[in-house]
Amino acid sequence: MLFCFALKMQRGYGDFFPESLTSSLTEDQSKQLCDLLGNVKLTLLYKASVYGYKPLFFHKRCDSQGPTLLVAYNRTGYIFGGYTSVDYTRNEQYITDEEAFLFSFQGKFPVYIKVNSGHYARYDNAGMPNFGQQLYFCKNKQPVVYIQGGKSFSFNAERFYGNDSRLTECEVYKVEQNLQTKEKPWRNIRWTSIRRAELMQMMRDYKPLVTSVSRVRILMIGPVGAGKSSFFNSINSIFTGHVTNKAVSGSAGTSLTTQFRTYPVKDGREGKPLPFVLCDTMGLEEQTGAGLDIEDIRSILQGHVPDRYKFNPITPSQPEGQKASRPVSLKEKIHCVVYMIDATKISLMSDKLQEKLTIIRRKVNSLGIAQIVLMTKVDEACPQVEENLQSLYLSSYIKSKVQEVSSRLGVPVSCVLPVKNYSQELELELNCDVLLLTALQQMLNFADDYLDDVCSMEDKPK
């Protein structure tokens, strides 16, 4: 009889565990994860401290549940994990899942790490969950996280979970779409071909507020890899009619731009130049003696740095005496400064880099030049936006990132514009064009504000 009772317990062990589980996530953390995934709700399926760090219990609770989110906690206080849109089973198969990603709370907001293209997201077997056979949770029935070689995900263990492999908890949530009334966007934008045509015509018809200025000069500043050159290429692509790569762009540890470049944009390959010039600079870097020197900024703003001037990170720009001493006309100066910030790296921005940006902003402020921030790579920062760019202003996660940029750089939220540059696309895309042209329109508006202010100062009696 005792044997039968024990056998019954073994077969029906699920009945002896509580069905009502309590999440270890705070309300704010849960909201951040839901924002990252879009309009979803999370239902807790499995909690290791309740069901044990055993594969049998995990699969009993989590198999065939659809999309799931794994959340792990360690002794150091890190919260991290991964998402997969494909069912857990025990089929001994490699799983391809382009929607899979890892995340880690680094500060208030989670950092999102997408599965690398061409790599499988999981190996599905009877063991505990793994991502790409690279990151294992609860290895060998122990409360640990384990990393072995693999290229499915690009992350740093120290930043991801503080190199603390001992877990205090591991949870798995079922991810379900919320079938609620459509949310109201936090900014309004018309995603139509008519709007694109209107914006392009506005650029063609635009005339700077001051007659002596034929083309507004817009200076792009940002960390290495933030997308300055890619922004020019994207705007140039829209007006050329196909994806172009005129400015050198890509990903590298140091700046690919080594010269000060002024890029006019033509209305079509044989068309006339449009009334704005995009000025590209060397990327900012944390280290002293690397990247664009802060002292170069003032020379650029005041129009003393010529096109194709080659930067020297060790020695700031020293224009020839006669050029520095001669009066510079308003048309040679910078009329709007645009800071490029990578949405996927906001929370990882170092204090040194943030301090550099703050010093630059003070210099720009002292000259009264208009400033705006473009938050690039929004599709890489949020799966919801990657799936559909039109959901950009429905994404609470992107909204929180805009607010974070505003707080870190000390600019109004209204001056932070999320955009997506052309990077891997071969064809132009309507939604991308509308977003980029809307940002460009705002830059021209800000430049006019600066020119208006300059005119007002000159008109004052001396």
GILINNOR-V684368 format. One line per field, one symbol per residue. phi: phi as a letter, one per 20 degrees, with the letter a starting at -180 (. if undefined). burial: b if it has 24 or more other C-alpha atoms within 12 Angstrom, else e. A space follows every 50 residues. Layout:
phi=???
burial=???
This chain:
phi=.ffffffffffdgffedfeeddfeffffffffffffeoeccddfebcffe enecggfgfgedfldmgccecdccffofcbrbdcedgeccelcfdebfef bdbbfcnfdfedcfffgndfebdebeeffcdmlccddlflmdfcdcdcgr cfcdbdgfffbmldeeedabccdfdcfeeefgfefebdbeecfffgffff ffffefcgfdffdecfddedcrfgnfoffffggffffgefobfcbfefbq cbfcffedcecddfdeengdeefffbceddcfffcfffncmffgffggff genedfgmfefcgfcfgcgggfffeffdfffeeedbddeecffecgfeff ffffffffffffffgfemefcbcdeelfffebgffffbffegedefffgf fffffgffemdfgfeddfbcefcdfdcfcgffffffffffgfffffffff ffffffffeffe
burial=eeeeeeeeeeeeeeeeeeeeeebbbeeebbbbbbbbbbbbbbbbbbbbbb bbbbbbbbbbbbbebebbbbbbbbeebbbbbbbbbbbbbbeeeebbbbbb bbbbbbeebbbbbbbbeebbbbbbbebbbbbbbbbbbbbeebbbbbbeee ebbbbeeeebbbebbbbbbbbbbbbeeeeeeeeeeeeebbbeeeebeebb eebbebebbbeebebbbbbbbbbbbbbbbbbbbbbbbbbbbebbbebbbb eeeebbbbbbbbbbbbbeeeeebbbbbbbbbbbbbbeeebbbbbbbbbbb bbbbbbeebbbebeebbbeeeeeeeeeeebbbbbbbbbbbbbbbbbbbbe eebbebbeebbebbeebbbbbbbbbbbbbbbbbbbbeebbbbbbbbbbbb bbbbbbebbbbebebbbbbbbbbeeeebbbbbbbbbbbbbbbbbbbbbbb beeeeeeeeeee
